[in-house]
Every structure is written in structure tokens, then in C-alpha cells.
Amino acid sequence: MNAINWTPKAIKQLRKLDKPVQRELYGAVSDLANMPDCRNIKSLVNHTYGYRLRVGNYRILFDWDNKIRVIAIQEVKKRDERTY
């Protein structure tokens, strides 16, 4: 089981979204506790963050420390040409 930590920046980005979208994203992030057995995860190359979680039109960028088993949610962004 992994611990999930939200950065203040990610919390602020999540709060700006509609309530149904917030619930959907928060539920998807809760599933990350079972890393690495998760779906819609991609390892990022040459990017500030190590991984991304795809949830519909949104991307959750995060880092995962497999040794300590901590997931740090860094950003929540709607997918567009500037997401990555």
C-alpha cells in the first residue's frame, strides 16, 4: 500500500474544477495506492515528473518512490497542447 501526498499546487488546481470532476479525479488518485498495479499510468521521459495518470481529458502528474512507497501528486491539468 502506498501513501498519497498532495502538493498545495495540486490541491489548488483540483479545487478550481467542478465537483463531479473533482470526485472522479480524487477517486482515480485513490486507486494509486495500489501502484504499480494501476491502469492508465505512463512513465514520462525527460519531464519534471516521473509519471502521469490519465483520467478522461485530465492528466494527473506525479512522482512515485517505490522504496518508501509514497506517491506525490504534483499537478492536475486538463489535457491540451500545453499539458506536457
Protein Blocks (a to p, Z undefined) as FASTA:
>chain_A
ZZddddfklmmmmmmpcfklmmmmmmmmmmmmmpcbbghiacdehifbfbdcdehjbccd
ddddfknopacdfbdcdddfklZZ
